[in-house]
Amino acid sequence: MTLVSASREVAIIGAGPAGATLAYELLQGGLKPLILDKAVFPRIKVCAGGLTIKALKFLPPDLGPVLENEINRVQLSFNLGRTFTKTSHQPLLYTVERQRFDAILMDRVRQAGGEFGEGERLEAITPGPGDLSTLATSRRLITVRVIVGADGARSRVARSAGLQPVDFWHLGLQMEVPRNLMGKSASEFTRTIYLDMGTMAHGYAWVFPRGEVLLIGVGGPVHQGPQLKRYHARLLSHLGLGEQSFPLAAHLIPHRVTPRPIMRGGVLLVGDAAGLADFWTGEGIFSALHSARLAARQILRFFRGEAGALTDYQARVDREIAPELKASYQFSRLFAGIGSLAFRCLERYDYPWEVFCRVMRGDRSFEEIKKRFRPDILFRKLLVKSARNRPIA
Ligand SMILES: Cc1cc2nc3c(=O)[nH]c(=O)nc-3n(C[C@H](O)[C@H](O)[C@H](O)COP(=O)(O)OP(=O)(O)OC[C@H]3O[C@@H](n4cnc5c(N)ncnc54)[C@H](O)[C@@H]3O)c2cc1C
């Protein structure tokens, strides 16, 4: 390791959507953060690449070239059996290739004058000297005042700072399959995503179209890894792709549903590093962007001399992001508990579909719906009903 000592006000570890957004917003506010990523960009990231309309609202308007498929239909199946499709008259999400999407966000940081240490891995953080911290990277030692962990699900920053923000770990298993292997039925997956529920409690499967490939994946509790693998194999057979063999990539999805600490001293966590992926939908990019924006505001206030601005970051996340993640977690438990009954409701009534569309577009939140319907009460009532309800064959 070549040891070159350097000193910075802010270091951001990780250049995914959270780190890149934070870096850009700090640059706009007049700070010059250092951003490090162990990978050289463009780098591969295991992700279905679904960007909801609510997430797009946090992003620059000129993303056109990286937005691949516009999605306005959802095909839903129960236990890979009975299926129905719902259509929205407005787009719900776009799919992106993460390699290109993340690279374009970092290009914007570079153009704004950001200093990017690509291929530079954070190894350790030690407190001092004084109220500073020292980062040991694969290349050098750096003293900094504020460190932001934007380093994803298995955040080294979190571990170095003694933070454990995650309540539940999910595992995502995903394969990229060329569309043409699906024959005629591939044309169904142009503006449509496919979701399966009810096969595993807290597990789900998806097919997302992205240009000439289909992203075929399953997600669920990490301790059910072998079941998830079998689920993925069943999904492929169900899609008529049972004979196909492509690499199956795996990645953790972290969920924070209780107010666990996400900062300590001059260390803040954002995005997946803070465990902010949605338990029910698996969506993580939206909260990565939202938390990055909150962190940027507080860091700028801190450097303008506002005492307590950094500590306020956690309070803001717990006020502005956490209630939605908690509500989504509660709805997920409700749906897992009543399985086929929930599926029938979704199939039969348009209201839940319309609510889902509004949530994807950011016009409604699970939190508002929770306040209106109290899922804990609904859960108890519907559980009684579902006990009498036979699963769909
Ligand atoms: C299978 C799967 C499908 C998903 N599909 C969707 C979806 O469709 N839509 C959606 O919104 N979300 C989805 N997600 C979640 C989404 O991918 C994450 O929530 C999102 O990437 C979080 O962004 P981030 O910036 O916090 O972290 P990341 O995007 O994970 O970026 C972290 C960065 O930190 C770097 N890094 C890590 N450790 C170090 C280190 N020690 N030193 C330096 N750099 C380091 C990494 O190289 C990486 O570039 C999915 C996740 C999985 C696993």
PDBQT file of the ligand as one rigid body, heavy atoms in Angstrom, charges set to zero:
ROOT
HETATM    1  C1  LIG A 401     -31.728  -8.878  -6.858  1.00  0.00    +0.000 C 
HETATM    2  C2  LIG A 401     -32.015  -7.441  -6.481  1.00  0.00    +0.000 A 
HETATM    3  C3  LIG A 401     -32.955  -6.726  -7.207  1.00  0.00    +0.000 A 
HETATM    4  C4  LIG A 401     -33.228  -5.393  -6.858  1.00  0.00    +0.000 A 
HETATM    5  N1  LIG A 401     -34.113  -4.693  -7.620  1.00  0.00    +0.000 NA
HETATM    6  C5  LIG A 401     -34.400  -3.413  -7.319  1.00  0.00    +0.000 A 
HETATM    7  C6  LIG A 401     -35.276  -2.650  -8.130  1.00  0.00    +0.000 A 
HETATM    8  O1  LIG A 401     -35.802  -3.126  -9.141  1.00  0.00    +0.000 OA
HETATM    9  N2  LIG A 401     -35.522  -1.355  -7.775  1.00  0.00    +0.000 N 
HETATM   10  C7  LIG A 401     -34.954  -0.793  -6.672  1.00  0.00    +0.000 A 
HETATM   11  O2  LIG A 401     -35.252   0.373  -6.370  1.00  0.00    +0.000 OA
HETATM   12  N3  LIG A 401     -34.090  -1.488  -5.901  1.00  0.00    +0.000 NA
HETATM   13  C8  LIG A 401     -33.784  -2.769  -6.198  1.00  0.00    +0.000 A 
HETATM   14  N4  LIG A 401     -32.873  -3.450  -5.450  1.00  0.00    +0.000 N 
HETATM   15  C9  LIG A 401     -32.213  -2.760  -4.333  1.00  0.00    +0.000 C 
HETATM   16  C10 LIG A 401     -31.129  -1.788  -4.863  1.00  0.00    +0.000 C 
HETATM   17  O3  LIG A 401     -30.236  -2.488  -5.699  1.00  0.00    +0.000 OA
HETATM   18  C11 LIG A 401     -30.353  -1.154  -3.702  1.00  0.00    +0.000 C 
HETATM   19  O4  LIG A 401     -31.264  -0.753  -2.704  1.00  0.00    +0.000 OA
HETATM   20  C12 LIG A 401     -29.551   0.066  -4.175  1.00  0.00    +0.000 C 
HETATM   21  O5  LIG A 401     -28.530  -0.329  -5.059  1.00  0.00    +0.000 OA
HETATM   22  C13 LIG A 401     -28.926   0.787  -2.976  1.00  0.00    +0.000 C 
HETATM   23  O6  LIG A 401     -28.090   1.817  -3.445  1.00  0.00    +0.000 OA
HETATM   24  P1  LIG A 401     -26.824   2.286  -2.580  1.00  0.00    +0.000 P 
HETATM   25  O7  LIG A 401     -26.235   3.438  -3.302  1.00  0.00    +0.000 OA
HETATM   26  O8  LIG A 401     -27.233   2.463  -1.160  1.00  0.00    +0.000 OA
HETATM   27  O9  LIG A 401     -25.810   1.037  -2.585  1.00  0.00    +0.000 OA
HETATM   28  P2  LIG A 401     -25.148   0.251  -3.798  1.00  0.00    +0.000 P 
HETATM   29  O10 LIG A 401     -25.848   0.519  -5.058  1.00  0.00    +0.000 OA
HETATM   30  O11 LIG A 401     -25.022  -1.156  -3.333  1.00  0.00    +0.000 OA
HETATM   31  O12 LIG A 401     -23.692   0.893  -3.917  1.00  0.00    +0.000 OA
HETATM   32  C14 LIG A 401     -22.716   0.659  -2.935  1.00  0.00    +0.000 C 
HETATM   33  C15 LIG A 401     -21.339   0.961  -3.541  1.00  0.00    +0.000 C 
HETATM   34  O13 LIG A 401     -20.383   0.855  -2.482  1.00  0.00    +0.000 OA
HETATM   35  C16 LIG A 401     -19.202   0.261  -2.982  1.00  0.00    +0.000 C 
HETATM   36  N5  LIG A 401     -18.474  -0.323  -1.843  1.00  0.00    +0.000 N 
HETATM   37  C17 LIG A 401     -18.869  -1.348  -1.052  1.00  0.00    +0.000 A 
HETATM   38  N6  LIG A 401     -17.933  -1.582  -0.098  1.00  0.00    +0.000 NA
HETATM   39  C18 LIG A 401     -16.933  -0.676  -0.306  1.00  0.00    +0.000 A 
HETATM   40  C19 LIG A 401     -15.682  -0.429   0.352  1.00  0.00    +0.000 A 
HETATM   41  N7  LIG A 401     -15.264  -1.142   1.403  1.00  0.00    +0.000 N 
HETATM   42  N8  LIG A 401     -14.904   0.586  -0.116  1.00  0.00    +0.000 NA
HETATM   43  C20 LIG A 401     -15.290   1.329  -1.199  1.00  0.00    +0.000 A 
HETATM   44  N9  LIG A 401     -16.466   1.119  -1.859  1.00  0.00    +0.000 NA
HETATM   45  C21 LIG A 401     -17.274   0.128  -1.413  1.00  0.00    +0.000 A 
HETATM   46  C22 LIG A 401     -19.721  -0.779  -3.988  1.00  0.00    +0.000 C 
HETATM   47  O14 LIG A 401     -18.722  -1.098  -4.957  1.00  0.00    +0.000 OA
HETATM   48  C23 LIG A 401     -20.921  -0.059  -4.603  1.00  0.00    +0.000 C 
HETATM   49  O15 LIG A 401     -20.569   0.623  -5.792  1.00  0.00    +0.000 OA
HETATM   50  C24 LIG A 401     -32.569  -4.775  -5.755  1.00  0.00    +0.000 A 
HETATM   51  C25 LIG A 401     -31.626  -5.506  -5.026  1.00  0.00    +0.000 A 
HETATM   52  C26 LIG A 401     -31.337  -6.823  -5.390  1.00  0.00    +0.000 A 
HETATM   53  C27 LIG A 401     -30.306  -7.580  -4.602  1.00  0.00    +0.000 C 
ENDROOT
TORSDOF 0
